[in-house]
């Protein structure tokens, strides 16, 4: 296996050197297709412009394994000998590690194809960072027959070999909002002749602060952050328009929906009180990444037998993850796999973020052993 893991290390380093942005992963997709074809793994026809879906085995049930493949617009500063060759782009979220882990799992599963109790579908997903990729994959229809889906994200705070599999909300539901206000412009000396956009905007921001502080239990994690506000261009004119934008996040799907409804009500009521007009836009951002407790426990128990794997408690992340779109349609579990563990390890999206290649010794078996286990589990359910 040393040769096998050495090969994966080389593949990851190559992918790290050649990062591509969301929706532009053309060379990455070409490389992945060539690697799968070398292994005689079938790549399925799909509507995807980048990314691909492949499969091993045949028949029911079908278990899906997912890895994301896109990079970030970050100038790398690691100084690694295999640092990004595409200036201003970097695999600063570890998607090079994710896709290489899935390639490694694909090779091992192909070797054991005769043992498979069904089909393993391999999803090399584009555009996770823009929250567009999972929806594009679902739109292909190639996941309509999937019984369960497995995914993971590397976690720099955990050491190679450590795995955390949480239950229920493990990553936050994310709402990205933009509120645009249209008032009536006037001279600053005669605000009575206008409708004050600045007062309306700031009143909205202040009124929204009580949403989490005064309507959410202190035992329920939630955050509402206004991060960007613009209005006006000079000191003596009331501007005609302005906007603010930001995010709402929580781990409870029902709370997330309620906060969004209350947000809209507060914004509209504030605008009505000042006489301004208001419009709201919401981006296509992921819901709560929610692991069904029963399925999560099955994977925890099965993962205990993987050599070198240490299960550790799962700490929820306020970051979002478009794996959640799959979980709205398919039972799925999203885990965190250790990728560094040093006390001063740079976090995800940092320009010095690095991966410990020893983590492959757990990430690859995690995919393989849990895919085999779930195929047998769902095959038994079908037989009953």
HELIX and SHEET records of a PDB file:
HELIX    1   1 UNK A    2  UNK A   17  1                                  16    
HELIX    2   2 UNK A   26  UNK A   38  1                                  13    
HELIX    3   3 UNK A   95  UNK A  111  1                                  17    
HELIX    4   4 UNK A  113  UNK A  115  5                                   3    
HELIX    5   5 UNK A  133  UNK A  139  1                                   7    
HELIX    6   6 UNK A  188  UNK A  193  5                                   6    
HELIX    7   7 UNK A  197  UNK A  215  1                                  19    
HELIX    8   8 UNK A  253  UNK A  274  1                                  22    
HELIX    9   9 UNK A  293  UNK A  303  1                                  11    
HELIX   10  10 UNK A  323  UNK A  327  1                                   5    
HELIX   11  11 UNK A  357  UNK A  359  5                                   3    
HELIX   12  12 UNK A  360  UNK A  383  1                                  24    
SHEET    1   A 8 UNK A  42  UNK A  43  0                                        
SHEET    2   A 8 UNK A  52  UNK A  57 -1                                        
SHEET    3   A 8 UNK A 119  UNK A 125 -1                                        
SHEET    4   A 8 UNK A  62  UNK A  68  1                                        
SHEET    5   A 8 UNK A 146  UNK A 159  1                                        
SHEET    6   A 8 UNK A 332  UNK A 340  1                                        
SHEET    7   A 8 UNK A 162  UNK A 164 -1                                        
SHEET    8   A 8 UNK A 310  UNK A 311  1                                        
SHEET    1   B 2 UNK A 168  UNK A 171  0                                        
SHEET    2   B 2 UNK A 289  UNK A 291 -1                                        
SHEET    1   C 4 UNK A 222  UNK A 231  0                                        
SHEET    2   C 4 UNK A 241  UNK A 250 -1                                        
SHEET    3   C 4 UNK A 173  UNK A 182 -1                                        
SHEET    4   C 4 UNK A 277  UNK A 282 -1                                        
SHEET    1   D 2 UNK A 186  UNK A 187  0                                        
SHEET    2   D 2 UNK A 237  UNK A 238 -1                                        
END                                                                             
